[in-house]
């Protein structure tokens, strides 16, 4: 098999591994995602979103008043979005890294890892924004809603297109774009650099010259995934709040609560201060730190499995 064929196959293996890991993550962590979204849009003045004291009380209240359906609101677009996002992200990321590695004998620098991740994030954001908008709106449907609720994924797309037009599907695109670029770039750069440090440490400890990832196990991948995710969350979280607030369904009068990114920034800073930009960060960390561990453990092991089957 030619080197170009092997390269193309490797890229699709990365996409498959990313998709499997993304689905696994969503299935396990979705209730915390619902809680996070409801915290994010609760600016203290909203009347369509319940007020919760903390994450545990929010989970309990949603389970008691809305049942399992409430805890898994927006699950289908979340599964589709996460699976597609992770698959595309790993695919675009591996392609970008390979392109930058051409005519280079040494490994990629941290700067090129950052550029590769940013490039992948921008492409993924363009492809998936409509899915995340629908997920957000389904998660925000509560017993307090006065407008006719969306009946599901298909009905949400159809109703949004009918009532608001196709441009509505790209509400929150600007903060989503910066979120994908910054969050992914920080996370993957941190992951790559931490992984190299762990491999180097294990090589010295075991007195081996090999820098192979074969020295890493699932515990290592879990720790690396959680650490890199935590760093990305701290830096990029305000963009998630801005995106969620922009993606809310307009009121019965058809007027959005927030008109654009600057409007969210101005109003949030005015009425809530810095704290407003970090609403829901606790369930976000509880969801995403272990979720990132699961994602990278599954991803790395699926990649190893695919590579081993390819050599057999």
Beta strands, then each sheet from edge to edge (+ up, - down):
end
